[in-house]
Amino acid sequence: MRKIINSTYITLDGVIENPMWTMPYFDDEAVAFAGEQTNGADALLMGRATYDGMSAAWPTRDESDPSTGAAYFNNVKKYVASTTLTNPTWKNSEVLQGDLVEEVTKLKARDGKDILQYGFGSVTTQLIRAGLLDEVRFWITPVLEGAESVTTPLKDFKASFELVDTKVMKSGVIIASYRPKAAE
């Protein structure tokens, strides 16, 4: 069965939105790790806000330059969990119809590589509650942004995780990989 792996860039103060603050830290080491993630995945799963941000940014990037990742993001199959998006314009995008848990269960059962999910919000919390998220990788970037933090929209959500792996990069970025623990 395919795995769903969440990959979220986060500051020391819990900010995940508009991660342009990662750019000074996206060195060769980060590019290599990001490439390993995308090489292992043949689909993306995202909520509406993540879709809106990514669909505005990636199509403007040069697909002929392999260092940008644009060829992957623009051409990979994309599944969007949204009740308001009806006509996605980003290439290879499909809006999931019906119950999110049922639809993602079907996606996981299909043949293929892993499914990547970026961002951490209501879609992620639903996947964790349903036992569908296999791993979350927090790219902890050594900056403070002073903006709204990831915990703000998740006030009613609690979960425990077990550490799977850590990677400390020369730039100071720490990738902490966790597996959700079963509810006790």
N, C-alpha and C positions, 0 to 999 in steps of 0.2 A: 504494500500500500504506500502511496505517496505521502511524504511528510509536508506539513505546512510549517514554514520557518519565518518568523517575524524578525525583521532587521530594522532597528530603530536607532536613529542618531539622537543623542540627548546631551544636554549641557549639564554641568555640575549642579545647576539650580533647577533641573527638571524640564527645561524647554525643549520641545521637539519641533515646533512649527517653523517653517521656512528655514531649513537647515543650511543656509548659505554660510553660516559660521563654521561649517566643517571644511570649507575649501582650503584654508591655510594648512590643514592637517591631512588633506587627502594626497599623501605622498605615494611613492612607488609601493611601499608596504601596504598601505590601505587599498590602493588600486588592485594589487595582487589578491588580497583577501576578498574584495568585492567581486573580482573576476571569478574566484572559486565559487562564490555564492551563485552568481548568475550562470556559470557553467553547469552547476548542479540543478538548475531549475528551468523548466520549460513553460512556466506560467507565472503570472502575477495575480494576486488577489488584493483588492483595495476598496476602501470606502470612498464615498463621494468626494470628501475634502481632499484626500490624497490624490484621487483621480484628477480633480480639477487642477491641482498644483503641478502634477507630473505631466499631464496632457498639454499644459501651457508651456512647459519648459523643454521637454525632450524633443519634440518635433523641430525645434529651432536649432538643434545641435547637429554638428557635422557627422554623418554616419560613416563617411569614408575614413575618418580618423579613429582607429580602434581604441585609442586611449580615452575617448569620451564616453564609451558605453552606449552611445545613441543607437547604434545598429541593433543592439540587444533590446533596449527598452522600446524602441519604435516598432519592432517586428515580433516580439514575443506575444503570446496569447495573454490577454488581460481580462480578468473577471472583475466586475464592479458591483459591489453591494450598495444599491441605492433604490429608494422608492420614488425618487423625483427625476432621475436621469432617464430619459427615454430614447435619445438618439445620440449615442456616443460617437464622436467624430475622430478620435484617435485610432489609428490603424489597429486592427485585430482586437478591438474592445467589445465586450459583450456584457450587458447588464444582467445580473442574476435575477431570475423571476421567482417569486414565491418565497418560502421560508428559507432564511439564510442557512440555518443548520442543516436542513435537508439538502439544499443545493451544494453546500461545501462537502457534505458527506459523500455525495455522488462524485464530486470532483476528485476527492481523495481516492475513491475506489477505481477510478480510471487508470489505465496504463499511462506511464510517463515518469518524468523526473519530479523533483520536489516542486512545491509551489511557494514562491516568495511573497511575503506581505511586508510592506513598508508602512510606518506610522503606527501609533498606538492609541486606539480610541474605542468607540463602541463596537466596531466589527471585531476587534481583537478580544474584547471582554466577552462577547458572545461566543467566540470560538473557544476561549479558555473554559468558560462555564460548561460548554457542551463536550469538552474533552477532545476537541479537534485540533488545537494548536500543539505542535510537537516540540517546538523550541522557540525561544525569543533571544535575540542577540542585541544587547544594548551597546552601542558604540558611544562610550562615555568620553566626551570631548572636554578638555580642560579649559573651559571658558564659562563665564557667567553672562547671561543675556538679560536678566532682569525682566523677563516677560512672563506671561501666564504659563504655568507649569503643567506638565502632563497629568498631575494628580487632580487638577481642577475639574475636568469633566467626568472624573471617575469616582466621585464621592461615595457611591454606594457599591463599589466593587472592591472585593478583597480576594487575594489569591496567594498561595505559597509556592515557591519554586525551589528546585534543587540545582546547584551549580553543576554544569556539564563541562565547561571549559573556560579558560581565560587566555587572552592574548594581549600582551602589553607591547605597544608599538613604540619605536624610537621617538615619535612625535609627541608622545604623552597620551595618546588615545588608548583606552582600555576597552577591549571587546569582551564583555561578560556574557557568556551563553548559559541560559537556564532552561530547564524542562519543567513545565507545570506539574506540581504534585497533585495527586488525586485528593479530592475533598475528604477530610477526616471526619 
